[in-house]
């Protein structure tokens, strides 16, 4: 068994492999650490590039595009390592990035997963939107991070360099004990992409396992490399999967009041898209809510299992207030001011 398998999921990302894989190979050359690329049946020249330019990288071939969630589930089924690190193909890593995370995990067996500090590849002093310095969740299911509230991203001045518990670690660079990943069921394949790492980490927190951010490890993430934030497909997946995640994990006493409020908030979001003339996003929200309702019954047994296995029903990293209220009404723009 290896100590760590770094697994990069690829689908038609030949140029990203050329750009970012060299840093991963160069800065991950530790004993008992392997770098793997799991290919989601690419139709570009990804495989040729991997064979010719990265012959020491292990290749895991998948027979079709399973998306982010199921792609990683199938890839990690092929891994024999104590730890697995899910790494986006558009991430540049830095020298020594693995040591702080592995050292912490070795010393804290109660922690299931961690993430590094994630900075923007385009604006290298800024935090990156998808993960920043560790993720939290508000009462109504809206995620936010140390270093990023809604669309406001902070400059990294070392203000969040302490190691802290978080509710979720970004899927852009998620180091997790392979046993925890498998025991918890992995990523929800029906999500396809978006919100799946938050759902996984919330599940682990409910079962008493820890999630932390290790800012002494730093990576740079392009972000939005597959779908930009205004893409209706991304809007659809974010809204649908967020509702499914809430249904799967909310305590019984909170389910109905939270979902009633979410119905109202989703209609407000739809109105905002309408006023901007973003008809694709308007339709995406309506389709997301329709498909959530149609899928909900199939998640009843999943919800029951999650509740039965919950030993920590309340997590301090899932706050009791609304981030929308604090951001849009009170004007809070920095995590430290919450």
Secondary structure, DSSP 4 states (H G I P E B T S, - for coil): -EEEEEEEEESS-HHHHHHHHHHHHHT---TTEEEEEEE----SSHHHHHHHH-TTSEEEE-SS--HHHHHHHHHHTT--EEEEEEE-TTEEE-TTHHHHHHHHHHH-TTEEEEEEEEEESSSTTBBPTTTTT-EEE-TTS-EEETTEETTEE-B-SSTT-S-EE-SB--TTEEEEEHHHHHHTT-S-GGG-SSSHHHHHHHHHHHTT-EEEEEEEEEEEE---SSS-TT-HHHHHHHHHHHHHHHHHHS-HHHHHHHHHHHHHHHHHHHHHHHHTT-HHHHHHHHHHHHHHHHHHGGGHHHHHHHHHT-S----TTB-SS-HHIIIIIS---SGGG-
